[in-house]
Amino acid sequence: MYPTSVKSNSALTPLRRFATHTTTTCSAQASAYGKCILATYMDVRKDACKEEFEKFGVCMREAVCMQLVRSIFHS
Amino acid sequence: MFSGSAAFRQAVRWPAPRIRPYASLSSSPINPGSVGPYQVFDRHAKRLQKDRCALRDGGARSRTVDYVRDEVADRMIERLLDIKRKFNTILDVGSGPGHFSKLLEPDTTQKVVMLESSEELLHRDPDTEFEVEVERIHADEENLLGVVERNSQEAVVSCLSLHWVNDLPGVLVQIKEILQPDGVFLGALFGGDTLFELRTALQLAEMEREGGISPHISPMTDSRDMSNLLGRAGFTLLTVDVDEVKVAYPSMWELMEDLRDMGESNAVVGRRNYIHRDTLAAASAIYKELHGHEDGSVPATFQIIYVIGWKPSPKQPKPLERGAGKTNLKEVL
């Protein structure tokens, strides 16, 4: 079953933009982090996949910055 | 000394005991210091969430996310049609905008009474969308006996609303009380496996990022619990079955947005109102790796428990006594 969602790009909230970065822009890093959790999910503890998450975080921050720069230039 | 303490007791006599609502009589509180049923859900917050979701974009968002409830209502109406009886009225407890009531036909019932705690959601859709006569009652589902008379209903249905009720045993008792003898209760509610993907993803993300977990998905009942609870509430001829609705989403974010628009945001008492963005990003990554499909979408499971129970009546068919059989099964088989 697939819901038919009506979503317009004009109503991009900051959270939705952030969501795009986590799933699309940084999908490689997200996948690496997910795989690390998958490998240890029987015994997860704090910062078990810290390294992978940091890479993921760096990518997300860069993506948000790039977006800001772009929006400034476009306006 | 003794008389003194007796006089003292006379002086500070406890206030006359309040008449406790019926609901609280039926369940023993888990927290022994409190009176009444254990409070799991913040009913006020839930009502606000439902009101808000019905108002968002003039109800358009709420209508977009009707797909789960419409699907379940559709499966539930089949079960009602199996009952060969024509009703004068049916009471729909926790009706929402009437997902189930809209499917009722004049062949089944003349009238439907919708009861819902969120006024905005109750009045979201106009009467013209219904095929039978509609009456709407804005009241709390937990206090049925306050608005509906005992022994007054031929049939009570509830489609996906009982999972936000604090005192499920008490509400079932109330439903039995408002039914006429030989009246039927037909319900659908979310089972414990509902949204297990989101639950596990958020738990793993919180554990790894923050080193602790907090409840984000409510506790839900089990099919075994349901048959016990129905039996305890006094229903007979029970039928309980479990079904699943699986929905595919582009990612965890769309699922969470749709849940919010359904009015199904978290309403557990003592919940954290805030999830850190890092945790959410981590959960989204885990969700996709742990549960994702090959085409990149992620599944969300809604487990549905359907229940049917009848209020006892002397006219109902009953099992024969043990040993009353005349035919030897050996001869038949």
Interface residues (C-beta under 8 A of the other chain):
Chain A: M1 Y2 P3 T4 S5 V6 L15 R16 F18 A19 T22 T23 A30 S31 Y33 G34 K35 I37 L38 Y41 V44 R45 K46 D47 A48 C49 F53 F56 G57 M60
Chain B: T64 V65 Y67 E71 L204 A205 M207 E208 R209 E210 G211 V245 K246 V247 A248 Y249 P250 S251 W253 E254 D258 R277 D278 L280 A281 A282 S284 A285 I286 K288 E289 L290
